[in-house]
Amino acid sequence: MIAELTIVPPTAFSPDDIIREVKHLPSAPKVLPRLKKLLSDANSGMAEIVTLIRLDPGIAARVLQMANSAYFNSHAVRCLTVDEAVQRVGYDQVYQLVSYAVASQVLVRPLEVYSLESDALWRSSVACAISAEVLAHRTGQDPDIAYTIGLLHRVGMVAIDEWALRHASGLKLKSTGWAREATEAERAALGFTQAEVGATLLRHWNFPLAMSEPVRWQYTPLASGGQTPMASLLLAAKWLRSSACSDARQRPALPDEAQLQPLRLSPASLYEMSFEVEQQLAAVSSLLSVDTEDQIGRMHFPAANFDRV
């Protein structure tokens, strides 16, 4: 399952050791050009900006993190959705945030540890977010919170990859696909999974348990205690994600009925929802199509300072 591992992590190694190395998350190149155009146009509406920010895990996470920092959150009222965060941060600060996200990295790199191309990471994250939102509307959960959880459900993989670039060159974590993904390889190499790292990172950013714990228990939702409905929703969303991003003739095996019971969904009803998710994902792909001349390499952003974030 694992090849070319150059170090053996110490016994006391933990997800906290991973996230200490994470300075920022990469941003999807398809989102940034459109955001730049919107943010440079005084006639753009805030709703358009929110729509695009919600499609990018890196920018969405930074906006939420910034909006909930002491600098913007003087009344200690937490933002749980991108919509709330953008309204709190304001138009000018969102522009600075996007500028920082682009300037602080050299384009978007693939996840080398997982042999995952950047476009595939973006597509799977957005597909899971859309799936979670669709499921939330169907099952009575909060759709905005569900969308955010779906969008960030692989944030632990990004953190592990960034850590490995510095401390474990050559580490490879092989995925077995739906539904266990790379958990066996992660546990063998690190002692924990990307889900645990992702949840730890969200807690480090002061996300509430209602959002971090479903990420932690995304592989075993029935063990999540009080967060079982949203954890089950995330597992179901991951199936819809995998279905939407795979060949229609090779759909993954449906989840066990017991895993869907907290949502009062049957495997058959989940299968029917896959077509709605595919349509929405196709619409998103169309929304993000941009001209060649608008690519990131041609863009200029002013410097931004986020010492207080």
Secondary structure, DSSP 8 states (H G I E B T S, - for coil): -EE-------TT--HHHHHTT-------TTHHHHHHHHHH-TT--HHHHHHHHTT-HHHHHHHHHHHTSTTT-TT-----SHHHHHHHH-HHHHHHHHHHHHHTSSS---BGGGTB-HHHHHHHHHHHHHHHHHHHHHHTS-HHHHHHHHHTTTHHHHHHHHHHHHH-TT-EE----TTTTTHHHHHHHTSS-HHHHHHHHHHHTT--HHHHHHHHTSS-GGGSGGGHHHHHHHHHHHHHHHHHTS-GGG------HHHHGGGT--HHHHHHHHHHHHHHHHHHHHHT---GGGSGGG--------TT-
